[in-house]
Amino acid sequence: MREVSIEGARLVCETVMTLFYRLDEETMVSLDITPEPLVHIEREKHNACEALLAGLPAFD
């Protein structure tokens, strides 16, 4: 994982488990705010990549 700053980023979505920020027109960051183990977070990241590769819609 890499570190990014959300300073100045726009909060676009908030769920019980995650905050989503838009850094720029092409970059979104999800911030997991639950005590989930890293393995669950990595699986969610993998699923999101697979969805994008399959052509499923992403956040606007």
Biopython code that builds the backbone (N, CA, C, O; Angstrom):
import numpy as np
from Bio.PDB.StructureBuilder import StructureBuilder

atoms = [
    (1, "MET", "N", (0.834, -1.167, 0.000)),
    (1, "MET", "CA", (0.000, 0.000, 0.000)),
    (1, "MET", "C", (0.884, 1.238, 0.000)),
    (1, "MET", "O", (2.019, 1.215, 0.477)),
    (2, "ARG", "N", (0.347, 2.303, -0.538)),
    (2, "ARG", "CA", (1.091, 3.556, -0.522)),
    (2, "ARG", "C", (0.355, 4.576, 0.318)),
    (2, "ARG", "O", (-0.843, 4.439, 0.569)),
    (3, "GLU", "N", (1.060, 5.585, 0.746)),
    (3, "GLU", "CA", (0.448, 6.641, 1.547)),
    (3, "GLU", "C", (0.032, 7.789, 0.643)),
    (3, "GLU", "O", (0.782, 8.197, -0.245)),
    (4, "VAL", "N", (-1.159, 8.302, 0.873)),
    (4, "VAL", "CA", (-1.646, 9.484, 0.161)),
    (4, "VAL", "C", (-2.288, 10.406, 1.186)),
    (4, "VAL", "O", (-2.715, 9.969, 2.255)),
    (5, "SER", "N", (-2.348, 11.671, 0.849)),
    (5, "SER", "CA", (-2.979, 12.648, 1.724)),
    (5, "SER", "C", (-4.392, 12.928, 1.219)),
    (5, "SER", "O", (-4.612, 13.078, 0.018)),
    (6, "ILE", "N", (-5.338, 12.997, 2.141)),
    (6, "ILE", "CA", (-6.702, 13.359, 1.755)),
    (6, "ILE", "C", (-6.980, 14.826, 2.071)),
    (6, "ILE", "O", (-8.118, 15.286, 1.978)),
    (7, "GLU", "N", (-5.936, 15.549, 2.442)),
    (7, "GLU", "CA", (-6.081, 16.980, 2.716)),
    (7, "GLU", "C", (-6.528, 17.691, 1.443)),
    (7, "GLU", "O", (-5.870, 17.588, 0.408)),
    (8, "GLY", "N", (-7.617, 18.395, 1.516)),
    (8, "GLY", "CA", (-8.155, 19.105, 0.358)),
    (8, "GLY", "C", (-8.983, 18.236, -0.567)),
    (8, "GLY", "O", (-9.554, 18.733, -1.537)),
    (9, "ALA", "N", (-9.057, 16.923, -0.277)),
    (9, "ALA", "CA", (-9.853, 16.018, -1.113)),
    (9, "ALA", "C", (-11.326, 16.169, -0.760)),
    (9, "ALA", "O", (-11.675, 16.545, 0.359)),
    (10, "ARG", "N", (-12.186, 15.869, -1.736)),
    (10, "ARG", "CA", (-13.628, 15.992, -1.536)),
    (10, "ARG", "C", (-14.201, 14.648, -1.093)),
    (10, "ARG", "O", (-13.984, 13.633, -1.755)),
    (11, "LEU", "N", (-14.928, 14.634, 0.020)),
    (11, "LEU", "CA", (-15.621, 13.438, 0.477)),
    (11, "LEU", "C", (-16.819, 13.226, -0.426)),
    (11, "LEU", "O", (-17.706, 14.077, -0.484)),
    (12, "VAL", "N", (-16.860, 12.092, -1.141)),
    (12, "VAL", "CA", (-17.947, 11.858, -2.087)),
    (12, "VAL", "C", (-18.962, 10.826, -1.593)),
    (12, "VAL", "O", (-20.099, 10.793, -2.064)),
    (13, "CYS", "N", (-18.547, 9.990, -0.649)),
    (13, "CYS", "CA", (-19.466, 8.967, -0.160)),
    (13, "CYS", "C", (-19.004, 8.506, 1.216)),
    (13, "CYS", "O", (-17.808, 8.393, 1.483)),
    (14, "GLU", "N", (-19.968, 8.245, 2.075)),
    (14, "GLU", "CA", (-19.657, 7.747, 3.409)),
    (14, "GLU", "C", (-20.613, 6.603, 3.725)),
    (14, "GLU", "O", (-21.832, 6.766, 3.675)),
    (15, "THR", "N", (-20.050, 5.452, 4.047)),
    (15, "THR", "CA", (-20.856, 4.310, 4.466)),
    (15, "THR", "C", (-20.505, 4.003, 5.916)),
    (15, "THR", "O", (-19.685, 4.690, 6.525)),
    (16, "VAL", "N", (-21.120, 2.986, 6.452)),
    (16, "VAL", "CA", (-20.838, 2.587, 7.828)),
    (16, "VAL", "C", (-19.394, 2.133, 7.967)),
    (16, "VAL", "O", (-18.787, 2.290, 9.026)),
    (17, "MET", "N", (-18.843, 1.569, 6.892)),
    (17, "MET", "CA", (-17.514, 0.970, 6.962)),
    (17, "MET", "C", (-16.422, 1.745, 6.230)),
    (17, "MET", "O", (-15.240, 1.514, 6.487)),
    (18, "THR", "N", (-16.781, 2.653, 5.330)),
    (18, "THR", "CA", (-15.782, 3.254, 4.456)),
    (18, "THR", "C", (-16.105, 4.704, 4.138)),
    (18, "THR", "O", (-17.269, 5.088, 4.027)),
    (19, "LEU", "N", (-15.053, 5.501, 3.994)),
    (19, "LEU", "CA", (-15.161, 6.869, 3.488)),
    (19, "LEU", "C", (-14.497, 6.890, 2.121)),
    (19, "LEU", "O", (-13.422, 6.317, 1.945)),
    (20, "PHE", "N", (-15.130, 7.550, 1.145)),
    (20, "PHE", "CA", (-14.576, 7.641, -0.198)),
    (20, "PHE", "C", (-14.271, 9.094, -0.514)),
    (20, "PHE", "O", (-15.136, 9.961, -0.395)),
    (21, "TYR", "N", (-13.035, 9.353, -0.919)),
    (21, "TYR", "CA", (-12.598, 10.702, -1.253)),
    (21, "TYR", "C", (-12.158, 10.758, -2.705)),
    (21, "TYR", "O", (-11.596, 9.793, -3.221)),
    (22, "ARG", "N", (-12.409, 11.885, -3.370)),
    (22, "ARG", "CA", (-11.913, 12.119, -4.722)),
    (22, "ARG", "C", (-10.709, 13.048, -4.593)),
    (22, "ARG", "O", (-10.819, 14.178, -4.118)),
    (23, "LEU", "N", (-9.538, 12.531, -5.037)),
    (23, "LEU", "CA", (-8.323, 13.334, -4.993)),
    (23, "LEU", "C", (-8.222, 14.244, -6.207)),
    (23, "LEU", "O", (-7.820, 15.403, -6.101)),
    (24, "ASP", "N", (-8.597, 13.698, -7.371)),
    (24, "ASP", "CA", (-8.634, 14.470, -8.607)),
    (24, "ASP", "C", (-9.626, 13.782, -9.535)),
    (24, "ASP", "O", (-10.324, 12.860, -9.113)),
    (25, "GLU", "N", (-9.702, 14.212, -10.786)),
    (25, "GLU", "CA", (-10.713, 13.658, -11.704)),
    (25, "GLU", "C", (-10.554, 12.171, -11.955)),
    (25, "GLU", "O", (-11.521, 11.495, -12.306)),
    (26, "GLU", "N", (-9.340, 11.649, -11.780)),
    (26, "GLU", "CA", (-9.091, 10.240, -12.093)),
    (26, "GLU", "C", (-8.807, 9.375, -10.875)),
    (26, "GLU", "O", (-8.654, 8.161, -11.007)),
    (27, "THR", "N", (-8.735, 9.973, -9.698)),
    (27, "THR", "CA", (-8.293, 9.218, -8.529)),
    (27, "THR", "C", (-9.283, 9.303, -7.380)),
    (27, "THR", "O", (-9.648, 10.386, -6.923)),
    (28, "MET", "N", (-9.710, 8.120, -6.921)),
    (28, "MET", "CA", (-10.562, 8.009, -5.734)),
    (28, "MET", "C", (-9.785, 7.217, -4.687)),
    (28, "MET", "O", (-8.988, 6.340, -5.019)),
    (29, "VAL", "N", (-10.026, 7.536, -3.433)),
    (29, "VAL", "CA", (-9.400, 6.825, -2.327)),
    (29, "VAL", "C", (-10.501, 6.357, -1.393)),
    (29, "VAL", "O", (-11.405, 7.119, -1.050)),
    (30, "SER", "N", (-10.417, 5.097, -0.985)),
    (30, "SER", "CA", (-11.360, 4.605, 0.015)),
    (30, "SER", "C", (-10.600, 4.423, 1.321)),
    (30, "SER", "O", (-9.510, 3.852, 1.345)),
    (31, "LEU", "N", (-11.180, 4.909, 2.386)),
    (31, "LEU", "CA", (-10.578, 4.838, 3.706)),
    (31, "LEU", "C", (-11.455, 3.944, 4.560)),
    (31, "LEU", "O", (-12.572, 4.310, 4.924)),
    (32, "ASP", "N", (-10.933, 2.766, 4.877)),
    (32, "ASP", "CA", (-11.681, 1.809, 5.683)),
    (32, "ASP", "C", (-11.620, 2.250, 7.141)),
    (32, "ASP", "O", (-10.534, 2.448, 7.687)),
    (33, "ILE", "N", (-12.775, 2.402, 7.770)),
    (33, "ILE", "CA", (-12.827, 2.904, 9.138)),
    (33, "ILE", "C", (-13.317, 1.835, 10.113)),
    (33, "ILE", "O", (-13.820, 2.147, 11.193)),
    (34, "THR", "N", (-13.165, 0.579, 9.722)),
    (34, "THR", "CA", (-13.563, -0.524, 10.595)),
    (34, "THR", "C", (-12.312, -1.248, 11.083)),
    (34, "THR", "O", (-11.230, -1.083, 10.520)),
    (35, "PRO", "N", (-12.466, -2.037, 12.115)),
    (35, "PRO", "CA", (-11.315, -2.805, 12.612)),
    (35, "PRO", "C", (-11.103, -4.112, 11.838)),
    (35, "PRO", "O", (-10.663, -5.110, 12.410)),
    (36, "GLU", "N", (-11.415, -4.104, 10.543)),
    (36, "GLU", "CA", (-11.272, -5.311, 9.721)),
    (36, "GLU", "C", (-9.799, -5.704, 9.582)),
    (36, "GLU", "O", (-8.933, -4.832, 9.510)),
    (37, "PRO", "N", (-9.512, -6.992, 9.544)),
    (37, "PRO", "CA", (-8.142, -7.433, 9.286)),
    (37, "PRO", "C", (-7.711, -7.034, 7.865)),
    (37, "PRO", "O", (-8.549, -6.889, 6.975)),
    (38, "LEU", "N", (-6.430, -6.864, 7.668)),
    (38, "LEU", "CA", (-5.885, -6.450, 6.380)),
    (38, "LEU", "C", (-6.280, -7.411, 5.261)),
    (38, "LEU", "O", (-6.477, -6.969, 4.128)),
    (39, "VAL", "N", (-6.401, -8.697, 5.537)),
    (39, "VAL", "CA", (-6.762, -9.663, 4.504)),
    (39, "VAL", "C", (-8.130, -9.349, 3.901)),
    (39, "VAL", "O", (-8.334, -9.542, 2.703)),
    (40, "HIS", "N", (-9.061, -8.871, 4.711)),
    (40, "HIS", "CA", (-10.391, -8.509, 4.204)),
    (40, "HIS", "C", (-10.309, -7.273, 3.321)),
    (40, "HIS", "O", (-10.985, -7.185, 2.296)),
    (41, "ILE", "N", (-9.483, -6.329, 3.721)),
    (41, "ILE", "CA", (-9.313, -5.105, 2.938)),
    (41, "ILE", "C", (-8.675, -5.423, 1.592)),
    (41, "ILE", "O", (-9.090, -4.892, 0.562)),
    (42, "GLU", "N", (-7.662, -6.294, 1.603)),
    (42, "GLU", "CA", (-7.003, -6.684, 0.358)),
    (42, "GLU", "C", (-7.972, -7.421, -0.576)),
    (42, "GLU", "O", (-7.920, -7.228, -1.790)),
    (43, "ARG", "N", (-8.851, -8.258, -0.026)),
    (43, "ARG", "CA", (-9.833, -8.972, -0.842)),
    (43, "ARG", "C", (-10.813, -7.979, -1.482)),
    (43, "ARG", "O", (-11.179, -8.123, -2.649)),
    (44, "GLU", "N", (-11.231, -6.974, -0.709)),
    (44, "GLU", "CA", (-12.138, -5.960, -1.243)),
    (44, "GLU", "C", (-11.455, -5.168, -2.365)),
    (44, "GLU", "O", (-12.081, -4.843, -3.374)),
    (45, "LYS", "N", (-10.201, -4.870, -2.182)),
    (45, "LYS", "CA", (-9.423, -4.161, -3.208)),
    (45, "LYS", "C", (-9.341, -5.013, -4.481)),
    (45, "LYS", "O", (-9.516, -4.496, -5.584)),
    (46, "HIS", "N", (-9.076, -6.303, -4.331)),
    (46, "HIS", "CA", (-9.002, -7.213, -5.472)),
    (46, "HIS", "C", (-10.345, -7.279, -6.193)),
    (46, "HIS", "O", (-10.394, -7.236, -7.423)),
    (47, "ASN", "N", (-11.424, -7.384, -5.438)),
    (47, "ASN", "CA", (-12.761, -7.445, -6.041)),
    (47, "ASN", "C", (-13.087, -6.168, -6.813)),
    (47, "ASN", "O", (-13.696, -6.226, -7.881)),
    (48, "ALA", "N", (-12.685, -5.023, -6.278)),
    (48, "ALA", "CA", (-12.920, -3.756, -6.964)),
    (48, "ALA", "C", (-12.161, -3.703, -8.286)),
    (48, "ALA", "O", (-12.698, -3.241, -9.292)),
    (49, "CYS", "N", (-10.923, -4.172, -8.288)),
    (49, "CYS", "CA", (-10.131, -4.204, -9.529)),
    (49, "CYS", "C", (-10.769, -5.139, -10.545)),
    (49, "CYS", "O", (-10.843, -4.805, -11.727)),
    (50, "GLU", "N", (-11.229, -6.297, -10.106)),
    (50, "GLU", "CA", (-11.874, -7.245, -11.006)),
    (50, "GLU", "C", (-13.148, -6.642, -11.607)),
    (50, "GLU", "O", (-13.435, -6.840, -12.788)),
    (51, "ALA", "N", (-13.899, -5.915, -10.799)),
    (51, "ALA", "CA", (-15.123, -5.280, -11.290)),
    (51, "ALA", "C", (-14.806, -4.256, -12.370)),
    (51, "ALA", "O", (-15.491, -4.198, -13.392)),
    (52, "LEU", "N", (-13.773, -3.448, -12.151)),
    (52, "LEU", "CA", (-13.383, -2.458, -13.155)),
    (52, "LEU", "C", (-12.928, -3.130, -14.446)),
    (52, "LEU", "O", (-13.266, -2.674, -15.538)),
    (53, "LEU", "N", (-12.167, -4.204, -14.325)),
    (53, "LEU", "CA", (-11.702, -4.941, -15.506)),
    (53, "LEU", "C", (-12.872, -5.562, -16.279)),
    (53, "LEU", "O", (-12.821, -5.714, -17.499)),
    (54, "ALA", "N", (-13.915, -5.913, -15.543)),
    (54, "ALA", "CA", (-15.095, -6.503, -16.182)),
    (54, "ALA", "C", (-16.000, -5.442, -16.799)),
    (54, "ALA", "O", (-17.000, -5.768, -17.440)),
    (55, "GLY", "N", (-15.646, -4.165, -16.604)),
    (55, "GLY", "CA", (-16.421, -3.090, -17.209)),
    (55, "GLY", "C", (-17.602, -2.625, -16.381)),
    (55, "GLY", "O", (-18.470, -1.915, -16.886)),
    (56, "LEU", "N", (-17.647, -3.017, -15.113)),
    (56, "LEU", "CA", (-18.741, -2.575, -14.253)),
    (56, "LEU", "C", (-18.534, -1.098, -13.873)),
    (56, "LEU", "O", (-17.395, -0.643, -13.773)),
    (57, "PRO", "N", (-19.596, -0.370, -13.668)),
    (57, "PRO", "CA", (-19.480, 1.062, -13.354)),
    (57, "PRO", "C", (-18.711, 1.301, -12.047)),
    (57, "PRO", "O", (-18.789, 0.512, -11.106)),
    (58, "ALA", "N", (-17.983, 2.388, -12.022)),
    (58, "ALA", "CA", (-17.264, 2.802, -10.807)),
    (58, "ALA", "C", (-17.911, 4.065, -10.285)),
    (58, "ALA", "O", (-18.863, 4.578, -10.874)),
    (59, "PHE", "N", (-17.395, 4.561, -9.186)),
    (59, "PHE", "CA", (-17.938, 5.796, -8.604)),
    (59, "PHE", "C", (-17.761, 6.948, -9.554)),
    (59, "PHE", "O", (-16.787, 7.009, -10.304)),
    (60, "ASP", "N", (-18.718, 7.874, -9.519)),
    (60, "ASP", "CA", (-18.641, 9.077, -10.353)),
    (60, "ASP", "C", (-18.293, 10.250, -9.492)),
    (60, "ASP", "O", (-18.176, 11.369, -9.992)),
]
sb = StructureBuilder()
sb.init_structure("model")
sb.init_model(0)
sb.init_chain("A")
sb.init_seg("    ")
for serial, (resi, resn, name, xyz) in enumerate(atoms, 1):
    if name == "N":
        sb.init_residue(resn, " ", resi, " ")
    sb.init_atom(name, np.array(xyz, "f"), 0.0, 1.0, " ", f" {name:<3s}", serial, name[0])
structure = sb.get_structure()
